[in-house]
Amino acid sequence: MKVNWGKRITDLSDLSRISEEGFDYLQLSDTLSAEIEERAILQQRRELAEGELPFLCCELPLPREVQITQKGFNLYVWTEHLKRRIELLTDYGCRYLIQNNGKARLLPLEGASQEQKEQMLQFLFILCEMAEPYGITILLEPLNQRRTNFLNTLSEVAEFALLLGKNNLSASVSLREFGEGEFTWEMWKEHFSLIKHVQLENPLFIESPRRTPRPGDGYDYRILLKVLEEIDYNGSIALPEEGDKDSLVYCKSLLR
């Protein structure tokens, strides 16, 4: 089992400190991924960080108000937008793009939803096609029903990936989006090859801001980490933006 440990960030102001804390990579929030414009400015800020941590994981850089499943969604405009973002983010180490904005994939509560599902399927197919030459994998994150009514379980994401038929579509999982009942050997063994990224956070705080694991915070993280050990997980684990050296050391000790 080999794990890279990362930290989710929402701004670029603390890169040097994050590098010193012992993290291997950074995960850019969707807002940050979408706002990065000037390569020169970004390069200046990256040079402040010892070791130049790669932006290995980036949340899909679409504005929060854009809804992929909405009638009238302009597929051409937004895929062109994402193509430019992919080119930019690749220069700084991006290898995974995470779709985890639940509002972007809401289905109508009434009426036919098959058209919207097919629209999402078409969007992701084109996105995978664009990302493939850059060595980027698209990650779909199953989300709790509080956030969306589409792709809520790992099994549903697996079925969707099978329909898409693209080798560079996989899954990201977040601890706060799952109930303990889904941390079973059977569930994860069935889909272990699909999981490429894990976000480790306190699931007792289900809304923002995300809370990083800490000793005595009321949750036993070994429930998840034991499963990852059993499936011999080799991938990335990210802590929330409040993660620091102490929480990183704590999580590593639980995994050992």
N, C-alpha and C positions, 0 to 999 in steps of 0.2 A: 504494500500500500504506500503510495507516494502522493503527498498533498502539497499544493502551493497555497500559502495563506495570504489573503488580500484584505483590503479595507475599502469600503464604499465611501466616496467623497462627493460633496456637493459644491466645493469651490477648490481653487488651486493655491490657496494661501499658505497651507501648512505642509508643502511637499517635503521640505528638508527634515522636519520633525518626524513625519510618517516614515521616511526612510530609516531614520535612526531607531525607530521603535521595533524594527525587525520584520516588517511585512515584505512579501515577495513581489506584490503587484498592487495596482489600484483598480477599483471599479468605479467608473464615472456614472453619476446619476443621469437620468434621461434629460433633465434640464441642462446640465453641464455638457453632455454630449451634443446637444442641439445648439448650444450657444457658442461653442468654440469656433472662432472665425479666422483669426490671424495667426498663421504659422509662426511668424517672428515673435509675437508676444508669447505664444505657448512655449516656444523653444527657450525663451529667456527664463520663464518660470521653471521649466524643467531642469535647466542648468543649476538651479538652486538646490536641487535634490541630489544628495550623494547617492551614487549608484543608479540614478535615473530609472526609477521604478517604471515598468511598462504599464500602459493603460490596457491591461490584458482583457478586461471585461467592460463593455460599455452598454448601458441600457439604450434601447432603440431611440435614436435622436429625432423623434417626432414631437412637435408641440403638444402639450397636454390636451388641448381642445380638439385635436384631430381624431376623428373616429373612423377607423378602417371599415367597420361594418355599416356605416351610415349610407343611406341612399344619396347618391350624388358624389360620393367620395371620388376624388380625381386621382385615379391610379397613376397616370402618366406624370403629373406634377410632383407627387410625393415620392415616386420611385426615382425621379431625376434628382430630387433633393437628397435622398438617401445615398444615391450613388456618389455625390460630391462628399458627403459626410464619411462614407466608407473609405474613400481615397485619402481623406485627411487623417482619420483615426488610425488607419493602417500604419502610417508613418510613425506612430507613437506606441506601437506594440499591440493594438487591438486584435484579438483573435476570436472574441465572442461578442455577439450582439444579442441582448436579452429583451424579449418582448414581455413586459410585466406590468403594463398599464391596463388595468381592468376596464376602464371607461372606453378605451380605444377599441374594445372588441365586444361591447354589449350587443345583445340581440334584442329585437323588439319583443315586448311582453305579449303583444297580440299580433295575429297575422302570421303569414309565412315567414320563416327564418332561413329556409334553405338557400335563398338567393344571397343573403348576407354571409352565410357560411362559405358559399362558393366564392364570394368576393374576398373573404379573408384568405381562402385557399389560394386564389390567384395572386393576391398580394405577396404572400409568403413564398410562393413558387418563384416569382420574379425577383424577390429579395434574395433568395438562396442563389439564384442564377448570377446575380450581380456580385454577391459576396464570395462566391466560390473561387474565382481567379485570384483573390487576395488572401486565400487561406483562412477565411472567416467562417465560423459556424454560427448559425442562427439558433438561439435558445428560446423555446417557449416555456413559460413558467405557469404551471397550474395554480390558479388563484382561488381563494375562498369565495363562497357565494355572496359575501358582503361586498365584494369588489366587482364581480362580473357574473353573468349567467352562461358563460361560454368557456369551455376548457377549464373545468374545475378540479379534475383529478389527473393523476399520472397516467392512468389507463386511457382517459380521453385524449390526452396529448399524444400517447403512443398510437392510438387509432388515427388521429389526424396526421401524424408524421407518416404513417403507412400510406394514407391516401395521397400525400404529397409526393412521396417517392424520391426525396432528395437526401443524398448522403450527408450533407452539411446542415441538416436540421436535427437538433437534439433537444434536451430539456434542462432547465434550471429549476431547482427546488428551493423553497424558502421555509424555514422552520415555523414561522408565524402563520403560514398559510395552511399547515397540516394539523390534523388531529392526531393524538397519540396512536389511535387505532391503525393508522396508515404506516406507522413505523414497524412493519413486520417483515420477517425474513421472506415470506412468500411474495408479498407485494413488490418489494425492492429487488428480489432475485429475478422476478419476471421482467423487470424493466431496467436492470442495472446498467446495461450497455447504452441506454438512452441518456443517462444522467451525466452531465459534463461539469456542472457547477452547482454549488450549495451555498446558500446564504444562511449563516448561523446567527440567530438573534433570539431574544427572549420572547417566547410566544404568549406570555401573559399580558404583554402590551401589544394589542392587535392593531392599533392605529398609530400613526406617526406621532412623535419621532420614534424610530426604531431604537431598541435598547440592546446593548451588547451584553453577552454573558459575563456574569461575575459571580464569585463565590458567595453562597448564601442568598442568592436572589430569588429563591423559591422554585427553581426548575432544575430538573435532573437532565442535563444535556447528554448524558451517557446513553439515553434512550435512542437518540439518533446516531451518535458516534459509534455505538456498538454495532448498529446495522451497517454503517459504512465500512467498518472493519470486516464484518462477515462477508460482504460482497466484494471485498478487496478493492475499494474505491480508489481510483487514481485520477485526480482532477483538482479543481480549485475550491477553496472554502473562503468566503468573504465575511468579515465582521462589519457591523453597521458603522456609520460615520463617527459615533462616539467611542469606537474601539480604540484601545491604546496598548502600550507595551504590557501592562498588567493583565488585561483581558486576553491578549494574545498568548501570553505565557500560561494562563489558566486553561485556555482551550486546548493548547498543545499538550498540557499535562493530562487532561481527560482522555485525549486520543491515545496517548501512550499506555 
